[in-house]
Each structure stands twice: as C-alpha cells, then as structure tokens.
Amino acid sequence: MCVVTTGHRAGTPELELAARLSSRLGVPLVPRAGLSIPALTKKYGVSGVLVVSARRVSYFYNGEELFLHPSMAKLRISEIKAGKTDWMIKAMGLQPGDWVLDCTLGLGVDATVASFVVGNQGRVVGVESSPVLAVLVEHGLKTYRDHAPRELIEAMARIEVVCANHLSYLKGLAAESFDVVYFDPMFRKPLEKSAAINPVRLVANPAPLSVQAVQEAVRVARRRVVMKESRDSGEFARLGFTRVQGGKSSPVAYGIIEKRGGTG
C-alpha cells in the first residue's frame, strides 16, 4: 500500500499530475504538509510514497528512492554507435523496423536500447506488472530531458508501456505478432553489487519466469525469444534455453530460443 503526494513546493502542474497518478493507482492523494517521507509513511500507515515534484516522479520505500534515469541506456547507445557489441542486441538479432515485446520492463533500460536500434519504423512494447513501477516509468519515458541527446529522448518516447501480467498479455496476442519477445526477470541469484537494480527489487515482481510464459512467448515471436539471467543460472536449462551467449567477462548472459527460419 502506498500514497501519492507532491514535493514541498508544488505548483499546479505537480498537483494535477499527482491527482492523475493517484487515480490511476487507486491509492490516496495526501497533502505534503511539510512532512518528511518517514513521517508520511508513519502517519498514513503505508510502506511507500510516490512523490511528484517539478523535477521528477520518485517512489520512496524503506529509505530508497526509485526513479527513472536512463544513464545506462545512454552509455549503451553511445557504445553501439561506436561499433561496440551490445550482447542483448546481438542475442535478439535486432534490426531497424523490428517489433520487440519486453515482458519485464522494469526501469526501461533494455527497452530504450532496443527502441534506439529498431528506430521510427520499429515498435517496442514494455509490459510491467508492478503498477507503481509502470506509472513511474511511463511518465519518465515521456518526460525525461535533463540535457539528454535527441536520439535518446526519441527512443524513450516511442516505448509503449502496458501494466499487466506478462503471461496474461502474451495469451491475448496473435501468433508471431512480434519479431522478438524478451524477458529479464529478477535473477534467481541476485547480483548484489548491482546498485542500479537493488531499488527495483523493492517493487518488482519477484516470481520466477514460468515455462508456460516461455511457451507463449515462442508462439508470439516470429524469430526469437531471449532471456537475460546470471551466467551460471539453472534457469536457462529449466526453461528450455539451450543456446546461451554473452561477453566472457560479464556476469550476465542471454538465452536464445530460435524460431524456424531464424538466423544469426
């Protein structure tokens, strides 16, 4: 349970946005009234607070602040432009114009990189089951600026955010309606040193990826189903990803299920 509030110096735009997000989440909109985040959680008996400020929308939980910041996407896009290998893009075999379904959107870093690669003629849909994370990321993707390059802003803005359980969403899709279906579930063995991911664990769905979800993804994908996991994870074998690739020095790897006629 959470509440929505504003920053200490909220104007009309912040108040209106806070009201909209409160309505979408179905949780109370409460006045800031000069209170600290810990004081608000205590007063309203909640575990989290979504704060709308002039600068950004943030979610505070257990002393952690979660907000969208595409720094890793920006770095990866720069490296792609410089001709370096991005192992996710390589695993997907991604090309301009492709359609990608990211079933575990999270903070949208992978979706942003994919959106950059597929370009204006492609499509990236990100599914996120956590309502708080979905509204926070959807707002951030559409509004982030902060001196970001135009190509990054455009890539973020193209992403379509859907708040849903990915299995239910997959079941509602036609066969072979996306070129690539992608999963980046919470790792069974967390990489504890990942400071960027630690706050996400507070609100992300911790459930392991199901065999049924992978089967549905295979039905929906035209070319490939790709899953990101820790390199030594048993999830690849459990879920039928017999082909695994990634950088030799990286702690993560990508499992690939190739559809008929796939290449690469």
Secondary structure, DSSP 4 states (H G I P E B T S, - for coil): -EEEEE-TT--HHHHHHHHHHHHHHT--B---TT--HHHHHHHHT-SEEEEE-SS-EEEEETTEEE---THHHHHHHHHHHTT---HHHHHHT--TT-EEEES--TTSHHHHHHHHHH-TTSEEEEEES-HHHHHHHHHHHHH--TT--HHHHHHHHHPEEEES-HHHHHHTSPTT-EEEEEE-PPPSS--TT-TTTGGGGGTS--PPPPHHHHHHHHHHEEEEEEEEEETT-THHHHTT--EEE--TT-SEEEEEEEPTT---
